[in-house]
Amino acid sequence: MLKVALVLAVAIAVQVIAAPAHISPSLKQSLKTKGSVNVFVTLKARPSIVLSRINSLSFATREQRLITLGASLKQHAAASQESILEFLATKQVTVQTFWISNQVSVKNVDAELLASLVARPDVLEVFEEFSVPLEQPVDPKIVQKIAENEWGVKIIGAPEVWAKGNTGKGVHVANIDTGVRYTHQDLKDNFAGDYGWFDPYDSTATPIDRNGHGTHTMGTTVGKNGIGVAPDATWAACRGCATSSCSLAALLSCGEFMTCPTLADGSNADCTKAPRLVSNSWGGSGGQSFYDDIVAAWDAAGIIPIFSNGNSGSRCSSVGSPADSGETKVIGVGSTTEDEELSYFSSVGPSVYGQIKPQIGAPGSDVRSAYNTNDASYATLSGTSMASPHVAGVVALILSAHPDHDFAQVTELLYSGATHTVASTGGSCGGIPDTEYPNNYVGYGRLSAIGSLP
């Protein structure tokens, strides 16, 4: 750790070189209109310094890697934020710090303070706070649970994998969503308990879900009684989305929680409790980099990020962020129907970076899963939000069979096992017709658990 600390100290000093901070025209306009604004301040000492160092080292165990990563990121942020926090302590503002992205949230910033922040040699960028939309489900219906196994679970061949003795046991998964009704009959038995819940909005002691979206998505990943793909995996959740939107502060807090979990009150951090994957059914318009630092930290931690591609329809390059992250180790997920067609709402690629998106298609239309109304309630929802947790479940099955697999090894199995059974739309995006694979409609094909784990 001492060697890492010395390297970070030198790197921070090198990065903090006088250069004007970036400020967006929209922030200037908001300040002019409102008189004061809530902003995020990005420091020049980027976390990539830490991640490059961690990725260059060898660790005997994942636990050692996680502990060193968490401590190094926190140390890096504390050292580089010290000066600006001392400055802000003299102002009448509310401050929140983020070690995973080395950013500081500052509320009620007036023109004078904004000018001072922009002029600081340690500041890279100042931008107005924002929220990211929850991927709203299409045509929701409250229903009864009647199928032995839901259609999405069946079509991907999960029961055939279960029959071989693989139900996801030994794998710890997580989602960032609206929360989870943890007492639901299909979810109560595999909740992680301590280090399994964090609520940046209300600091609730146990999981809640005031929307239903998060309960539904978690049910598809790990629910019992035929609704979930990996029913014996344990789960954790972070409430990154209050109802219909997700504040950047909450999403960053959730990114930190996944990298180094705490108890529900934020105490007693234990980085060794980090999940193996995080399923995310939220996102904004494409070409945004606001979550790249978190994705990069998850990669260093051996956490596989899975993101829904968006519900903006089949117009080329309609994929949203962070599914289109410039960080390449992200699994973007599109949606398919029970009739093996592309869901009409499923966003397609390529990304603004020229990447094929999504990487894979999965069941996302008319998916029945657990809901938040009561402990035995279910709903049928449609959206790429419903597709992403199917992929999360299969990734959990792969990791149960191959505990030491990394992102590249997991995705090799995931993509090579996908089927080419989705009907052609006759379309072509990024110069690739949807009859060729991978393409910008369903990537490498439609998800198949039995194809990836024959």
Protein Blocks (a to p, Z undefined) as FASTA:
>chain_A
ZZmmmmmmmmmmmmmccddddddfklmmmmmmnopacdddddfbdfklmmmmmmmpccfb
fklmmmmmmmmmmmmmmmmmmmmmmmmmmpccdddddfklopaddehiafklmmmmmmpm
kbfbdcddddddddddehiaddddfbfbafklmmnommmmmmnopaoiaiacddddebjc
fkbfklmmmggbjoiaccfknopabdcdfkommmmmmmmmmpgehlamblmbccddddfb
fklpccfklmmmmmmmmmmccdfkopaiafklpcfbdcddbdddehiaklmmmmmmmmmn
opacdddebjebjaehkaccfklgcblbbcddddddfkopacfklccdddfkopacdfbd
cdfehpacddfkbmmbccddedjklmmmmmmmmmmmmmmmmmmbcfklmmmmmmmmpcck
bccehiaeehiafkbccdfklonbccdfklmmZZ
